[in-house]
């Protein structure tokens, strides 16, 4: 496949799962948010890597991440990510996080957000990525929402540069 040929979002879908342990928890038995964010970043980067085709992606932002429910020690955590927006050299991936107790095999959503990644060439310079294929009405809705998120991110970035 030509590296610039549009790619479906589903081709980037990535998952990562772990069983949490006491070393990842605070004194109250909940897993630190930073542990979840690190896993989210890894899972989102994998989706971006799959979309871009490599060789390297780097994190530009973790955006709008919301924790819905605590994760407890001993629970299985599964993260699912998929590319939802593509610029010239950057990609946004939605990342959803689920937790599952070993005594109740019904996963519950515990967090979600977006990661933004930039594709780099072997010299470490940003390089173009394939467009995101939009085939359905749902894809077009996804694209419109993603354009709004990207515009808001760029505005926040400019505001920070001006400080």
VEXNU-754310 format. One record per residue: x, y, z negated of N, C-alpha, C in turn. Coordinates in steps of 0.05 Angstrom, whole numbers, padded with zeros to 5 digits, always signed. Atoms other than C-alpha are relative to their C-alpha. Layout:
VEXNU-754310
XYZXYZXYZ ...
//
This chain:
VEXNU-754310
+00017-00024+00000+00000+00000+00000+00018+00025+00000 -00014-00025-00001+00025+00070+00018-00003+00013-00028 +00000-00012+00027+00044+00106-00047-00018+00024-00001 +00018-00023+00001+00001+00166-00026-00029-00007+00007 +00028+00009-00006-00061+00125-00008-00016+00003-00026 +00017-00003+00024-00119+00142-00056-00004-00027-00014 +00003+00024+00016-00127+00092-00112-00025+00002-00018 +00024+00001+00018-00189+00071-00152+00009+00003-00029 -00006-00003+00028-00191+00089-00225+00002-00028-00013 +00000+00027+00012-00206+00016-00241+00027-00014+00003 -00026+00013-00004-00138-00004-00214+00020+00008-00021 -00018-00010+00021-00105+00036-00270-00008-00011-00027 +00010+00008+00026-00146+00005-00326+00020-00017-00015 -00020+00013+00017-00101-00017-00383-00011-00005-00027 +00009+00006+00027-00111-00049-00450+00025-00006-00017 -00021+00006+00019-00068-00056-00512-00014-00008-00026 +00013+00008+00025-00086-00093-00576+00021-00008-00020 -00017+00008+00022-00054-00103-00644-00017-00008-00024 +00012+00005+00026-00071-00130-00713+00014+00019-00019 -00013-00020+00017-00059-00074-00763+00012-00014-00025 -00013+00011+00023-00014-00085-00823+00004+00021-00022 -00002-00019+00022-00002-00052-00891+00020+00022+00005 -00020-00021-00005+00059-00014-00866-00010+00022+00017 +00012-00021-00017+00014+00026-00820-00021+00017-00014 +00023-00012+00015-00034+00048-00875+00008+00021-00019 -00003-00019+00022-00042+00105-00923-00007-00013-00026 +00006+00013+00026-00052+00092-00998-00029-00008-00003 +00028+00007+00002-00127+00086-00985-00008-00024+00017 +00005+00023-00016-00121+00027-00938-00009+00005+00029 +00007-00007-00028-00136+00065-00874+00026+00003+00016 -00024-00002-00018-00088+00063-00815+00004+00030+00005 -00007-00028-00006-00052+00130-00805-00009+00007+00028 +00008-00010-00026-00080+00171-00748+00023+00001+00019 -00023+00000-00018-00010+00178-00721+00006-00027+00012 -00003+00027-00011-00006+00103-00712-00019-00004+00023 +00020+00003-00022-00070+00104-00671+00008+00018+00023 -00007-00018-00022-00046+00164-00631+00024-00011+00016 -00023+00012-00014+00020+00129-00615-00009-00022+00019 +00011+00022-00017-00018+00068-00589-00016+00012+00023 +00015-00012-00022-00065+00113-00550+00018+00011+00021 -00019-00011-00019-00006+00148-00518+00012-00022+00017 -00012+00022-00015+00025+00082-00498-00020-00012+00020 +00020+00012-00018-00040+00055-00469-00006+00019+00023 +00005-00020-00021-00054+00120-00431+00023+00001+00019 -00024-00001-00018+00017+00121-00404+00001-00024+00018 +00000+00023-00017+00009+00051-00378-00020+00003+00023 +00020-00005-00021-00054+00071-00340+00012+00020+00021 -00012-00019-00018-00017+00131-00311+00022-00013+00017 -00022+00014-00015+00043+00087-00292-00012-00017+00022 +00012+00018-00020-00003+00038-00257-00011+00017+00024 +00011-00016-00022-00036+00094-00218+00023+00012+00017 -00022-00014-00015+00029+00130-00199+00018-00019+00015 -00019+00019-00011+00068+00068-00183+00028+00003-00009 -00026-00004+00013+00126+00093-00225+00017+00018+00017 -00015+00017+00019+00183+00097-00233-00003+00008-00029 +00001-00008+00028+00172+00139-00296-00024+00019-00003 +00020-00020+00007+00115+00177-00329+00008+00011-00028 -00005-00011+00026+00121+00224-00388-00025+00014-00010 +00024-00012+00011+00069+00252-00435+00002+00030+00001 +00002-00030+00000+00047+00324-00424-00018+00009-00022 +00019-00008+00021-00011+00326-00474-00016-00024-00009 +00021+00017+00010-00056+00286-00518-00022+00019-00007 +00020-00021+00000-00121+00323-00512-00027-00010-00010 +00028+00005+00008-00188+00324-00548-00003-00027-00014 +00003+00026+00013-00174+00261-00589-00017+00003-00025 +00019+00000+00022-00230+00247-00638+00000-00027-00014 +00002+00024+00016-00229+00197-00695-00028-00002-00010 +00029+00004+00007-00299+00169-00706-00003-00016-00026 +00003+00018+00023-00288+00116-00759+00028-00009-00008 -00027+00009+00008-00228+00093-00801+00005-00029+00009 -00009+00027-00006-00188+00032-00783+00013-00011-00025 -00010+00011+00025-00172-00014-00841+00023-00020+00005 -00021+00020-00002-00112-00058-00854-00011-00028+00006 +00008+00026-00008-00119-00126-00821-00020-00001+00022 +00019-00001-00023-00167-00103-00767+00015-00002+00026 -00010+00000-00027-00155-00117-00694-00008+00026+00013 +00005-00025-00014-00149-00052-00655+00006-00005+00029 -00004+00002-00029-00159-00051-00580-00004+00027+00013 +00002-00026-00015-00147+00009-00535-00004-00006+00029 +00006+00004-00028-00173+00015-00465+00003+00028+00013 -00004-00025-00013-00150+00069-00417-00003-00003+00030 +00004+00000-00029-00163+00089-00345+00004+00029+00010 -00005-00026-00012-00141+00147-00301-00027+00013+00008 +00025-00014-00005-00197+00199-00296+00004+00026+00016 -00005-00024-00015-00163+00257-00261+00029-00002+00011 -00026-00001-00011-00104+00267-00215+00005+00028+00012 -00008-00025-00012-00069+00332-00198+00022-00007+00021 -00022+00005-00019-00007+00339-00154+00020-00020-00012 -00020+00018+00013+00042+00307-00203-00010-00010-00027 +00011+00008+00026-00002+00297-00265-00024-00017+00002 +00023+00018+00002-00054+00247-00286-00012+00002-00028 +00014+00002+00026-00107+00247-00341-00010-00028-00003 +00011+00027+00005-00126+00181-00373-00019+00003-00024 +00018+00003+00023-00187+00170-00418+00009-00024-00016 -00008+00021+00018-00169+00128-00478-00021-00004-00021 +00020+00007+00020-00221+00092-00520+00013-00020-00019 -00012+00018+00021-00203+00057-00586-00023-00014-00015 +00020+00017+00014-00242+00000-00618+00014-00015-00022 -00010+00016+00022-00232-00036-00683-00019-00023-00006 +00016+00024+00005-00256-00105-00702+00010-00013-00026 -00007+00014+00025-00257-00135-00772+00003-00030+00005 -00003+00029-00003-00234-00206-00779-00024-00015-00011 +00024+00013+00011-00299-00221-00816-00025+00007+00016 +00023-00008-00017-00345-00188-00764+00011+00005+00029 -00012-00002-00027-00327-00200-00691-00015+00019+00019 +00014-00021-00017-00367-00139-00666+00017+00025+00000 -00017-00024+00000-00319-00085-00644-00017+00026-00003 +00013-00026+00003-00337-00014-00663+00019+00022+00011 -00016-00022-00011-00313+00049-00628+00010+00017-00023 -00011-00015+00022-00266+00086-00675+00014+00026+00010 -00012-00025-00010-00236+00140-00629+00001+00001+00030 -00003-00004-00028-00228+00169-00561+00012+00027+00006 -00012-00026-00009-00192+00224-00523+00013-00004+00027 -00013+00000-00026-00149+00239-00464+00030+00004-00003 -00029-00005-00002-00075+00235-00448+00006+00011+00027 -00009-00011-00025-00041+00275-00394+00029-00007+00004 -00026+00010-00006+00020+00247-00360+00010+00011+00026 -00013-00011-00025+00069+00272-00307+00018-00022+00011 -00017+00020-00013+00102+00226-00257+00027+00013+00006 -00027-00010-00005+00177+00234-00252+00015-00017+00019 -00017+00015-00018+00226+00214-00198+00025-00009-00015 -00024+00010+00014+00292+00179-00215+00018+00021-00011 -00016-00022+00010+00325+00247-00226-00014+00015-00023 +00015-00013+00021+00272+00267-00277-00016+00024+00008 +00016-00023-00010+00236+00317-00233-00029-00010+00006 +00027+00008-00006+00160+00317-00226-00003-00008+00030 +00004+00009-00027+00138+00279-00164-00030-00005+00005 +00029+00004-00007+00071+00273-00127-00010-00028-00006 +00013+00025+00006+00022+00219-00145-00023-00004+00020 +00023+00005-00018-00032+00185-00103-00026+00013-00010 +00026-00011+00009-00101+00218-00104-00017-00022-00013 +00019+00018+00012-00157+00187-00144-00024-00003+00019 +00022+00006-00019-00209+00153-00100-00027+00005-00014 +00027-00005+00010-00280+00177-00110-00019-00010+00021 +00018+00014-00018-00332+00132-00079-00030+00002-00007 +00027+00000+00009-00395+00138-00121-00008+00026-00012 +00010-00024+00014-00439+00191-00152+00013+00002-00028 -00013+00000+00027-00410+00171-00220+00028+00010+00002 -00027-00010-00004-00340+00183-00192+00000+00030+00003 +00001-00029-00005-00360+00253-00170-00006+00015-00026 +00006-00011+00026-00389+00268-00239+00025+00000-00017 -00025+00003+00015-00325+00242-00271+00020+00021+00009 -00019-00019-00012-00284+00286-00224-00006+00029-00009 +00008-00027+00007-00323+00349-00240+00006+00005-00030 -00006-00003+00029-00318+00339-00316+00031+00002-00004 -00029+00000+00003-00243+00325-00308+00012+00027+00009 -00010-00026-00009-00232+00389-00268-00004+00022-00022 +00005-00019+00021-00264+00428-00325+00019-00004-00024 -00019+00005+00021-00220+00394-00377+00028+00010+00007 -00027-00009-00010-00158+00408-00335+00002+00030-00001 +00000-00029+00000-00177+00481-00327+00003+00011-00029 -00002-00008+00029-00186+00488-00403+00028-00005-00010 -00027+00006+00009-00119+00454-00415+00020+00021+00010 -00018-00020-00012-00083+00501-00367-00003+00027-00013 +00004-00025+00014-00115+00561-00400+00012+00000-00028 -00013+00001+00026-00093+00538-00469+00030+00001+00002 -00029+00000-00004-00023+00525-00443+00010+00029+00006 -00008-00028-00006-00019+00596-00414-00002+00017-00025 +00003-00016+00024-00045+00625-00479+00023-00005-00020 -00023+00007+00018+00009+00588-00518+00026+00012+00010 -00025-00012-00011+00063+00612-00471+00001+00030-00006 +00001-00029+00005+00040+00684-00484+00004+00007-00029 -00003-00006+00029+00048+00678-00560+00028+00006-00007 
//
